[in-house]
């Protein structure tokens, strides 16, 4: 993840990823997870911009949180 918030993917791809995030948040709540933290939100925004791929989100989360 970089400090530059410039999208690295197309607007269409960003909208598709935004839809993934919108669907994942309620699913997480159903599974008993708490509210999304600022660190998690930053990772999701990086995913939307194309800085992180879906398959790398868990690793990025663990790295960011020390989990």
NORNOR-V458648 format. One record per residue. N is the residue number from 1. RES is the residue in three letters. PSI is psi in degrees with one decimal (none if undefined). NEAR is the number of other ideal C-beta (glycine too) atoms within 8 Angstrom. Layout:
n;res;psi;near
N;RES;PSI;NEAR
N;RES;PSI;NEAR
//
This chain:
n;res;psi;near
1;UNK;139.0;7
2;UNK;169.4;4
3;UNK;-11.2;3
4;UNK;113.7;4
5;UNK;13.2;6
6;UNK;127.5;5
7;UNK;141.3;8
8;UNK;14.0;6
9;UNK;166.9;8
10;UNK;161.6;5
11;UNK;-37.8;6
12;UNK;-43.4;6
13;UNK;-39.0;9
14;UNK;-41.1;13
15;UNK;-39.4;8
16;UNK;-45.8;8
17;UNK;-37.8;12
18;UNK;-40.0;9
19;UNK;-39.2;8
20;UNK;-44.8;10
21;UNK;-44.1;11
22;UNK;-37.0;7
23;UNK;-34.1;8
24;UNK;-33.9;8
25;UNK;-50.7;9
26;UNK;-34.5;7
27;UNK;-39.3;8
28;UNK;-39.7;9
29;UNK;-40.0;8
30;UNK;-36.0;6
31;UNK;3.8;6
32;UNK;6.2;4
33;UNK;151.5;5
34;UNK;-173.6;2
35;UNK;153.6;3
36;UNK;133.3;7
37;UNK;168.6;6
38;UNK;-37.7;5
39;UNK;-42.1;8
40;UNK;-41.6;9
41;UNK;-40.6;9
42;UNK;-39.6;10
43;UNK;-41.3;14
44;UNK;-38.8;11
45;UNK;-39.0;9
46;UNK;-38.1;11
47;UNK;-46.2;15
48;UNK;-41.7;10
49;UNK;-12.3;12
50;UNK;10.2;11
51;UNK;-24.3;8
52;UNK;135.9;11
53;UNK;157.0;6
54;UNK;-42.0;7
55;UNK;-14.1;4
56;UNK;-1.5;8
57;UNK;-42.1;12
58;UNK;-45.4;6
59;UNK;-43.9;7
60;UNK;-40.3;12
61;UNK;-47.3;11
62;UNK;-39.6;9
63;UNK;-44.8;7
64;UNK;-33.5;9
65;UNK;-7.4;7
66;UNK;20.8;5
67;UNK;none;4
//
